[in-house]
Amino acid sequence: MGEIIGAGVVAHVPTIVMPDDQRLALNNGRESTLYSGLHSLKREVLDNLRPDLIIVLDSHWFTTVEFVITSHKRRLGFYTSDELPRGMSSMPYDVAGNPEFAKLVGRIADVTPDCWITPIDNEHLPITYATTNLLPFLQGDEAWISLSVCQTAEPTDFALVGRVIAEAVAQSDLRVVLLASGGLSHTFHTLRTLREHEAAGEEHIFSRAALEADHGVIEAFERGDHAKVLNGLGDFSTVKPEGRFGHYQMMVAALGGARCVAKGRLFSEYENAIGTGLIHVWFDQPTVGWTGEIA
């Protein structure tokens, strides 16, 4: 029987893959804890856990009529961002996958009412930097799979997909880590003002409301009060969390949803990225997980 051995909400902010001098210059000569925190997460957590599979719940990969899970044996190539081609250009990636697990997820979804997850192994399927930016920091010998955020999905759909992932893990013999790759509040400053807000300090967060909402979520993470976060999604949506917070919703559903009490360990400070709120939070092996019932 497989097992989810840990999970994290992690930021994929483009600055972490910038050259050192450029990254430091944007933050007034100080290192970003989002950069150093990923190195610490690899060294202190993943190197000890040695998972068989990492599943990236990718908040930059928007699908429309279904969720999609990558089922390639290997993804190999160079990534240039259409959003930020000057900062992320021809970045090499080489990612081993796990087609058998992806297809298992698809089979479980097929027999689960109102659940649509399709495994895709097309060699030309684009990859996003919510996945690729994590690789230089966290990739080891394990397989990696990415799962999309369906932009037409509602909380009940994200929860169902998370439970399907948990069931697939339980039916496998794999030790799995979930990475919810995405931010908290997610509103950018305008083009004519954003260069005034490139430093990491939280005084640059887009609004006071966004700052306070983010801190409320982070404090709940640290307490392991996932029920509060889930029950507060309606209010949190007013500060436009990245990817409708689908990356977190799927992750926590796989860990037991509102019953999950896994406490978060911070692997970075709360930082700004031109108005948006970002942090790395790790949840050790959850005390409440899959119960065996999807519906």
N, C-alpha and C positions, 0 to 999 in steps of 0.2 A: 504494500500500500504506500502510495506517495504521500508527500507532506510539504506544506508551505512552511519553510523554515525561517522566514523573515520577510519584511516588506518595508518600503520606504516611499515617502513623497520627496522627490528630488527635482531640483531646478536644472534646466538645460540652457540657461542664458548664454547667448553667443559670446559674451566677453570671456568665458572660461577657456575658449579655444583660440583666443587672440594671442599674438606674440606678447611676451612678458612686458616689454616696454610700453606697448600700447594699452594693455590692460591696466597697468599701474598708473599710467598717465590719466586715464579716465577717472580713476579713484584718488586723485590728488597724491599719488605716490604710495598709497597703501594697498596691500594685497587684499583681494576679495576673499572673504571666508567661503564663498560658494566654490571658488577654485581650490583652496586648501582643504575644504571640507570633504570634497569628493576623494581626494587622496587619502584622507583619514578614514573615510568609509571603506575604501578598498583594503587598506592596511589593517584596520581594527576589526572589521566585520567580515567582508567577503572572503579575504584570504584565510580566515578561520572556518567559515561555514563551508566553503568549497561546494557551491550548489552545482547540480547537474544542468539546470535550466534557469535562465532569467527571462521573465516575461515583462516587456515594456508596455505599459498602458500609455499610449502615445497621444498626448493632447494636441499635437500638431497635425495628426493624420485624421482628417475629417472624411467620413463616408456618409452616404445619404440614405440608402434603402436597406442597409444591413450593417452589422459589424463585420470587419474583415480581420483575419488572423493570418500572418505569414506562414507559409508551409514549405519554404525553400529548404533544400539541403544545405545551401550555402548562398550568401549574398555577398557579392564582391564587386567593387567598383570605386568610383570617385564621386563625391557629393559636392555640388555647388548649390547654394541656397538661392532660390528665386527671390526670396524676400531681402536677403542681405548678401549679395554675391561678392561684395568687396571684402567682407569679413570672414565668410565661409566659402572658400573657393578651392575646388579640386582636392577635397579632403579624402584621403584613401580610407576605405573600410573593407573589412574581411570578416564576415560573421557566419559562423556555423549555425545551422538551424536544427529543428527537430520536427520533420514532416509527420512522423507518427503521432506525436502529441497534438499537433495542430489538427490533424484529421480526426483524432479522438474528440477534440472540442467540437468540431463540426458535426460529428455523429450524435453527440449528446444534445447539441442544439436542435438537430433535426427532429428529435423525439420530444422536445420540450415545447409546449404550447407558447406561442407568441414570442419566440426567440429565434433570431436570425443571425447566425455567425457563419461566414463562408471562408474556408481555407483557400488561399490563393498562392500559387508558386510561380506566377509569370515572371520571367527573367527581367522584364522591363518595368515591373512595378516600382514606382518611385519610393524612396526612403526619405525620412524627414530628420531634421536636426534634433528633434526631441529624442531620437534614438541615437544618431551618430555622435552627438556631442558627449554622450556618456561613455562611449567606447574607449577613448584614450585613457580614461581614469579608472574604469570599473571592469573592463573586459579581461577575462581570464581564459581558461580552457573550456568553460561551460558553453552550452548552446544558448542562443538568444532568439527570441521570437517577439514580434511587435503586434499589438492589437489596437485597432482603430477606435476612435471616439465617433460614434454615429451622431451626426448633428441634428437628427430628427428625434433622437431618443429622449425619453423622460426618466426621472429617477427610478421608476419601477423597472425600466428596461436596463439601466446600468446595474441595478441590484441583481436582476436575473442573470445578466452576463457574468457578473462576479461569482454567482453561485454555480453557474455552469463551469467556469474555470476551476473552482474548488472541487467540483465533482470529478472533472477530468484529472486533476492532480491526484485525487484519492484513488482513482482507478489505475493510475500509472504506478511505476516504481521509482519515481523521480523525487529528488529534493529540490524544491523550487523557491526562487525568490521573485517577488513582485516589485516592480519599480513603477510607481505612479509618476510619470515624467511630466511635470507641469507646475505652474505657479499658483498663487493665491489670487488676490484682486489683480485685474489685468486691463487697466486703461492707460494708454500712453499719453504723454504730453504732446502738444501740437508740434508740427514740424519746425515752426519758427521759435519755439521755446525749449524743445527737448534737449538741446545741447547745453542748457543751463542745469539739467537734471540728470547728468550721466554718472555722477558719483553714487556710491552705494548707500549713503546715509538715508535713514528713513524719513528725514525731513523732505526728501524729494518724492515721496509717494504721492500719487495723483491727488488724493483728497484726504481730509481728516476722517471722513466716514470709512474710506477704504483702509486706512491705517488701523483704525479701531477694530474694524471687522476682522482684519487679518490677525491682529493680536489675540482676539477672542478665539479664533480657530486654533492658533498655535498653543494657547494656554490649555484648551480642551485636549489637543493632541498630547501634551505633556502629562496631563492627568489620566489619559486613557479614556476620556469621556467621549467616545465616538457617537453615542446616542445624541449628545447635545449638538454635535456638528451636523449629523444627519437631520435632526429635527429643525435645525436652523438654516437649512439650505435655501428656503424661500427668502429669508432676510439676506443671506449672504449673496444671493443672486443679484441683489441691487448694486453690488460693487463689481459685477461682471467678472467672476472668477474665470481663469483660463479654461477653455474647453468645457464650460459649464460645470466645471469641477468633476467631469466624468471620469477622469483618471483616478481621483481619490474614491469616487463612489464605487467604481468597480473593484478597486483594491480592498476597501473595507468590507464590501459584501462578501468577498472571498474569505475574509477573516472572521465572518460571523455577523456582519452588519451592526446593528445597534447593540447587540450583545457583546461585541468585541470590547475588551478593556485593556488592550495592549498599550502600554505607556510609551510615548515618543521620547527618543533621545535626540537632541539637537546636534547636528553635525555642521551647522553654520549659524551665523547670526541672521536675523531678518534683514534682507537687503532690498534696495530699490534697483530697478532697471528701467530708466526713463519713465517712471510713474508706476510701474507694476511691482507687486510684492512677491518676494521669493525667499525660499528657505529649504534646507535639507533636514528632514526628520526621519529617523529610523525607528521601526517598531520590531522589537525582538519577537521570537517565536510566539504567536498569539496564544493566550490562555483559553480563548473561545474560538472555535473554527467551524469547519464543515460539519453539518448534522446529518447529512444523507438525504435531505429532502430539498428539491429545487423549488417547487411551487410554494 
